[in-house]
């Protein structure tokens, strides 16, 4: 508990943490502003034919659609931001050599890193919570309610009430994927020690994971259990029928990947010299 | 007590330490002298448990949760926190007392002002060194390791730090190991010296004995020193009001005596060390 308090205290005493939160709001603001000024026109062009055929409750460019747009930052922007901040929890300590000062005190190495992993995961959850809360409040406040139209394999429509709980679940289960990326970035920091190297490796990991998601591995089992095939689990909530079994299995697997990545990091950190 | 025996360490193919043995008893101050890259920091990191030796034995004797404290190279502190917060954080981390009174007592012990509440990134090197020592002293270790504590300090800072180190040994009987290449400073603080060269300990002994063995000339300063005609009997090199004279300790005493008889005032007498003799005694 002592170490958890210390890590949280350090995290929130550093200006870069607040820059990250500001960056998150900046992404959100861009989505909201671009939707406000240009969104209606684009949506009208895309769905002009459908509007003649179907009846939609409310405007098509509504709060639900905007939240869905913001949710799509889970593919790259939000995980990258999390990875940069979280890896910095360790790389700055290597860089400023405070890690040496820490381990000149009677502090157990693996416990210290475990506290970082836990605080990093909690911070990621906090960021998602902040993003979810603000996006729901601002999107509904500015754009109002209405049916959600989503294009995945084809166009799918959800009534407002249905859309709301699907978006909430998507945020909830998407968090697991973000926690995974945060934990990976901290493990990369253990390996690479330097900020820039870790950022590049983290960005590369994220890009490759996203690319591999679309690639067929030619084996049904690997297609189901490989970690990069699990990152889109939150998208399953926008299929017409929610496949709860797949979502739960994917989430358990993702939880295991998080655990294994942490254990690898702890093992390497315990074995490595600090100096 | 700090003790290590036959310690070896390699970084890849580079030999950092070879068969290093040192020992420093309770209440003693041992100076580790060596040029840059001689292996001082590696040895300190091994003693502090930051780096694992390839082979050899290390023993740090002491009571309590923390046997040894130290600073490696420069004091590494959280730059965005102030001195009070840094101390509180490091104290909490190891379960030591972290109350306001305890933190203030630690600051006072190293002579830091209590009213500085700005982040330590604004501190001078001397203040950072003091705060680093305060962190090292948390939880009352029996041994203290200071790696290059005088580098980057002005003369006043060096004097203040020297006094702090001497006070610590006198008041707490702490075992202190200091590394530096500033031999002048070490000679006034350390009871014993170990000379490290290319990762090997080449000499160990009482400070006065080692320095005397390596002193082959002295630098005498005085405004009228060039008027002393008898100095032409010695090998001398003039530099302004100073003169470097090749002479033994006995001879230099005679020279000073003669100079005083001739009413030539001497403002300083400084031994000039033969560094070749200091670092490579076997080659001489």
Interface residues (C-beta under 8 A of the other chain):
Chain A: X2 X3 X5 X6 X9 X10 X13 X14 X15 X96 X97 X98 X99 X100 X101 X102 X103 X104 X105 X106 X107 X273 X274 X275
Chain B: X45 X48 X49 X50 X51 X52 X65 X66 X68 X69 X70 X72 X73 X74 X75 X76 X77 X78 X79 X80 X81 X85 X89 X90 X92 X93 X94 X95 X132 X135 X136 X138 X139
